[in-house]
Amino acid sequence: MLTNPPKKEPGASLRSDAGLASALRVSLARLNRRLRRQSAVGALTPTQLAVLAAVERHSAITPGELAELEKMQPPSMTRVVAVLDQRGLITRTPHPTDRRQVSLGVTEQGSALLKEERRRKEAWLTQRLKELTPEERSVLRAAAPILEKLSRI
């Protein structure tokens, strides 16, 4: 005879670090997927967007430094940089001290694309936040610096 498993107390799985880790992993992955869907039609892949944003943050970075920063293999980074260059989103300029290298920068078109991507995603998230209670938004305000800290560890 089959019996129903005992009902878990709500939030019981969040009491352990492993349970919290699992819940955060699932929730953050789902939120990330929803945010990615807010990208403009014909926009870049998530990897291309991440690389473009990294070039914007670290102007005059070399492709090798960028590959290391983004935890990518150099040949993969070369392909991503080629697409971004071909689309007119980045510039390649001679490196000031090493003639074998180039420095990457973001074009006005690349900056505009990043700005629009951020605007679309933040508008979507702002709308979702309005659906929460003031108390829930307060909890998220307190959690935001902690999540940022986790993302940098």
N, C-alpha and C positions, 0 to 999 in steps of 0.2 A: 504494500500500500504506500502510495506517495504522500508525503506530507509537505506542506508549505514551509519554506525556510523561515526562521524567525525574522520578524521585521526589524530593520535597523532603525535606531534612533536618528532623526534628521540631524545631519552635521557630524555624526559619530565618526565617519571616515576622515573628517578634516582634523581630528584631534591629534593624529600622528603626523610626523613630518612626511612619511611616505604617502599618506592619504592626501595631504595638502599638495604635495608635489604632483600627484596624479591629477587632482582636480584642476590645478593651475595649468598643467600641460594641456589638458583637453580644452579648457576654456580659452586659453590664449591662442591655441592653434585654430579653434573655431572662429574667434574674433579676427585673427589674422587673415583667414580665408575670406571672411565677409568684407574686410577692408580692401583686400586685393580685387574683389569684384567691383569696387568703386572706380577702378582705373578707367581712363578715357578709352574709347574705342580706337583700336590701332596703336595703342600705347606700347610701351616696351614690356619685356618680360620682367618678372620680379628681380631676377639677377641683374639685368641691364639697368633697371631703375636703381638698385642698390649700388651698383658701380658708379653710375652717374652722380648719385648723391654723395658718394665717397670722394669723387673727384671735386665736387663742389666744396666739400668740407676741407679737403687737403689740396689746395691749389698747388700747381707746379710739382705734382707727384709723378714719379716714373711708373711705367706699367709693372715693373718688378716689385716696387714698393706697394703698389695697389694690390697686386696678387697676394702678397704677404698679409696685408691689412685685411683683405676680404677672405682670406683662407681659401684661395683658389690656386690651381696649378697654373703656371705661367702660360702654357699653350691655350688654356681655356680663357684666361684673361685677354690674351692677344685677340682671340675671336670676338670677345665682347667689345673690346676697345675698337676693333675694326668696324663693327656694326654701328657703334655710337658715332664714330668719325664719319662713316658713310652717310649717316642721317643728319650730319651737321650739328651734333649736340656737344661735341668736344673739339678741342684744338690740340694739335701736336706741335710743340715748338722745340727747337734744339735745346738740349740740356746746357746750362751755362758752363759746366766744368768737364763734362764727359761727352765728347762728340758721338760716341756710340749710342747714347741714350736720348730719349725725348722726354719732355715734361708735358703733362696733360693739364688741360684747363677746360672749363665749361663755357660754351658759347651762350650768347643771349637767348638763343632758341632753346638750349638745354636748360637754362635757368627758368625760362618761362614754362617749359614742360614740367619741371619739378614743382614749380609753384602751383600749377593747375592740379597736378596729382595730389599735392598736400591739401589744397583747398577742397577738392572733391571728397577726400577721405575724412577730413576734419568736419565738413558739413554733415556727412552721413553720421559720424560719431556724435556730433553735437545734437543731432536729432534724436539719436538713441538715448543719450544722457537725459534729455528732457522727459523721456518716458519713465525715468526712475524717480523715486521719492527723494526729497531733500536729504533724508538720512542716508540713503544709498549713495547719493552723490558725495556726501561728506566722507563716507568710508572710502570711496574711490580717491578723493583728494588726499586723504591720509596715506593711502596705499601707493599712489603714483610714485613718490620718491623711493619707496622700497622696491617697487618693480624696476625702476631705473637702476638702482643699485645692483639688483640681481642680474640685470642685462649686461652689466660691466664687469662682473666678477669673473 
